[in-house]
Amino acid sequence: MKETFGNRFARLRKEKGLTQEEIGKRLNISGQGISKWENDLSTPDISMLKDISEIFGISIDELCGNNANQDVILSDPKNIDINKMVLRLTVDSAGGDKVRINLPMAIIFIWLESGAAMPTINQSDVLNKIDLKQIISLVEQGAFGKLLEVESADGDTVSIVIE
């Protein structure tokens, strides 16, 4: 799922530790206006993009989501709440099987503590090769976004995304 402008704006604002009102004051608009951006109900006027990108310390391209070369995003771990993040695991087999697993990270913690095993697909334990503890470690260090995308020689694809 592609990050919307509103989601990206909210993430960047939180990473900087700013409130909607603080950004609103800097841009001479209301906190309610910022809220509308974050909820994708409206977008900022194009003339504000330079000021917004300067507040966040990123390029206008990055602000607009044009960051194709960087799938993994690194953030300050203090600014993310891992319990509100979601692990999205996608498996598309060459045989036509499609598996979509969308699990809140909080559920994964419970899953690991209980010793539960990953599900099998067509009698294959390929998902057991995914080290959830390593993924959690990466997220705790501030990594999220597309962590893995693999396509096998026989046409199977697997991707792991943290949002």
N, C-alpha and C positions, 0 to 999 in steps of 0.2 A: 504494500500500500504506500503510495507516494505521499510524502508529508505535505500538507496544505500550507499555504502562506500563514494562516492563523496559527496552526500548530507550531510551525517554525518560529514565528514571532514570539509566541508564549514560551517556547523552550529557550530561546535566546535571552528573553527578558529574565526568566528565572535563573539562568546560568549567571547572569550579571547581578543577581540579587536585587533587582529593581521591582517596584510595584507598578501597577498600571497608572496610578496617579503620578508617580515620579516621572515616568516617560511622557505622560500627557503634559505635565508642566514644561518639560524640555522642548516639546513640540508645539506648545500652545494649543492643545486640544484637550478635551475632557477624558477622564479615566473611562467613562462610558464609551467614548469613541474607540479607545484602545481595546476595550472588551469586545466591541463589535468586530474589530480586526481579528482578534484571537478566536472568535467564534465563527469566522468566515462569513459574517453578515455584510461586511464591507471591506474595502481595502484602502490603504492610504493613497493620497494624491501622489502622483509621480514626482512632484517637486519635493516631497518629503523623504524620498528614498536615500538621498545622500546623507541627510541628517540622521536618519535611522541607522544606516550602515555605520556611521561614525560612532553612534552611541554603543552599538554592539561590537565595534572593532572588527568588522568584516567588510568584504566587498559588496557592492550592490548586486553583483552576480550571485554571490552566496546567499544574500538576503532573499533573492527571488527564486532560490532553489536550483540555480545552475551550478551545480558542484559535482558534475558527472564523474570526475576522477577520484572522488573521495567517498567510498561507500561506507567505511567505518568512520564514525564521528567520535572524537575524543572530547570528553567534558570533564570538568572538575568533579570528582566523585562526591564532594560535599553538596553539590547542587542538584543531584539526582536522587529520587526516591525509588530505589530498586523494587520496592514492593508494589509500585504503581506501573511497572514496566511489563511488557508482554513478550514472551518468546513465540516467534512464528516460525514453524518448521514446515517446509514444503518439500514433498517428494513426488516427482512425476516419473513413473517407470516407463520404459520403452514399450512395455506391454499394455499401456493405457491406464494403469492404476494411478490414482491421484490421492495423495494424503495431505491433509491440511490440519496441522496441530497449532492451536492458538491458546497458549497457557499463560495466565498471569504468573509472574515470577514468584509471588507468594505461594502459589500452588506447587511450584517446582520445589521450593524449600521443603514443604510438607512431603512431597513425593520422595525426595531424596532421603529424608529422615526416616521414612517408613520402609525404605529398601525396595520400593516398587521397581519393576523392570519396564523398559521401554516396550511398546507393543511390537508384534511381529507383522510383517507385510508379506503375504503369499509365502508363508513358512520361512521367511528370511528375517534374520535378526540384525539387519543392517543398521537399524536405529540404535542398537546397543553399543555401536562403535562411537556414538556421539557422547563425549564427556561433558555432562551437564555441570559438573563441579568446575571444570575449566571455563565453561561459558560464564558461570556465575562469577568466577574470579575476574574475568575480563570486564564484566559489567561493573563490578565493585571498584575496578580501577578507572571507570569512566568511559569504557568503550560501548557504543551501541550503534545501531544501523545494521547494514548487511555485513555479518561477520564471516559468512561462508557461502560460496556458491560453487558447486562442483557438477560437472557433466561427465559421466563415464563414457567409455568408448562404445558401450552398447546402447547409449541413448538415455540412461537414467539421469535425472537431475535432482540435486538436493540443495536447498538453501536454508540458511539460518539467519533470521533477522530479529533484532531486539529493538522494540519501540517503546 
